[in-house]
Amino acid sequence: MPFEPFTAEWAQVYKEKLNQNPQYRQAAKTWEGPVVFQVEKDPAIGLEEDRAVFLDLSQGECRDARVATEEDLQAAEVIISGDTQTWKQVFDRKLEPISTLMRGRLKLVKGNMSVLSAYVMASKQLLASALEVDTEIPEGLD
């Protein structure tokens, strides 16, 4: 059953996928801190406000994944955001997530690129696990 990205249900499946990923566990064993993925609002497809998921990451484990609150956005050390079209292409595997971030199509809204650079393999596995979730992008993005 597909899930819309960055919803509560999607976040829980993502947490499971991430915690089942031994490559992520190994690569992120010294990474600590909350991360938020965000899709920007797109009224043309009925997405009236930004939607974000908060990940509580600790040494190769995702302790919590949920729809982000305002407090979560403040607490997050890293926020990666993009428009619906970019996320659709990422989930359709037409764009590689890390290079898309480096090129600015996904934006590092909060955080330091050098932190992500220090954890390139963990970042790749973080995003690879997201792509393992059966994700359905809302209609109207083709």
C-alpha positions in Angstrom: 0.0 0.0 0.0 1.6 3.3 -1.0 1.8 6.2 1.3 1.8 10.0 0.7 5.3 11.3 1.6 5.9 13.0 4.9 2.7 11.9 6.6 2.5 10.1 9.9 2.0 6.7 8.3 4.9 7.3 5.8 7.2 8.4 8.7 6.5 5.1 10.6 7.3 2.9 7.6 10.4 5.0 6.9 11.6 4.6 10.5 11.2 0.8 10.1 13.1 0.8 6.8 15.9 3.0 8.2 16.3 0.8 11.3 16.5 -2.3 9.1 19.3 -0.8 7.0 22.6 -2.2 8.3 24.6 0.1 5.9 22.9 3.1 7.5 23.5 1.7 11.0 27.2 1.3 10.3 27.7 4.6 8.5 25.8 6.7 11.1 27.2 5.1 14.2 28.7 8.5 15.3 25.9 10.7 13.9 23.6 12.3 16.5 20.9 14.8 15.9 17.5 15.5 14.5 16.8 15.8 10.8 13.7 17.1 9.0 12.7 16.4 5.4 10.2 18.9 4.0 8.0 19.3 0.9 7.0 22.8 0.1 3.3 23.7 -0.2 1.8 23.4 -3.7 -1.8 24.6 -3.8 -2.1 23.5 -7.5 -2.2 19.9 -6.2 -4.0 20.5 -3.0 -1.0 20.7 -0.7 -1.9 23.9 1.1 1.0 24.0 3.5 4.5 22.7 3.9 4.6 19.1 5.0 7.6 17.8 7.0 8.8 14.7 8.8 11.1 14.8 11.8 13.7 12.1 12.4 15.3 11.6 15.8 18.6 10.0 14.8 21.1 8.6 17.3 24.2 6.6 16.4 22.8 4.6 13.6 19.3 4.3 14.9 16.1 6.2 14.2 14.5 6.6 17.6 11.4 8.4 16.3 9.9 9.5 13.1 6.8 11.7 13.0 5.1 14.7 11.3 7.2 17.7 12.3 5.8 20.3 14.6 7.0 23.9 14.9 9.1 22.8 17.9 10.7 20.1 15.8 11.6 22.6 13.1 13.3 24.7 15.7 15.1 21.7 17.2 16.3 20.1 14.0 19.9 20.5 13.2 19.3 19.7 9.5 16.3 20.6 7.4 16.2 19.5 3.7 13.4 20.9 1.7 12.2 20.8 -1.9 9.3 21.4 -4.1 6.8 18.7 -5.0 8.3 18.2 -8.5 11.8 17.6 -7.2 10.6 15.2 -4.5 8.6 13.4 -7.1 11.6 12.9 -9.3 13.7 11.8 -6.3 11.0 9.2 -5.3 10.7 8.1 -9.0 14.5 7.6 -8.9 15.0 10.1 -11.8 17.2 12.3 -9.6 19.9 11.0 -7.3 19.2 12.6 -3.8 22.8 13.7 -2.8 23.7 15.3 -6.1 20.2 16.9 -6.2 21.1 18.4 -2.8 24.5 19.5 -4.0 23.0 21.2 -7.0 20.4 23.1 -4.9 17.3 21.4 -6.2 16.8 20.0 -2.7 17.8 22.8 -0.4 19.6 22.7 2.9 17.3 25.1 4.7 19.0 24.6 8.1 22.3 23.0 8.9 25.8 22.9 7.7 26.8 21.1 4.5 30.1 20.2 6.1 28.2 18.1 8.7 26.4 16.2 5.9 29.7 15.9 4.0 31.3 14.2 7.0 28.5 11.7 6.9 28.1 11.2 3.1 27.6 7.4 3.4 25.1 7.9 6.2 23.3 10.6 4.2 23.1 8.3 1.2 21.7 5.5 3.2 19.3 7.9 5.0 17.9 8.8 1.6 18.1 5.3 0.2 15.9 4.1 3.0 13.3 6.8 2.2 13.2 5.5 -1.3 12.4 2.0 0.0 9.0 3.3 1.3 6.2 2.7 -1.1 5.5 6.3 -1.8 2.7 7.9 -3.8 3.1 11.5 -4.8 -0.3 13.4 -5.1 -1.8 13.5 -8.6 -1.0 16.5 -10.9 2.8 16.3 -10.8 3.4 14.7 -14.1 
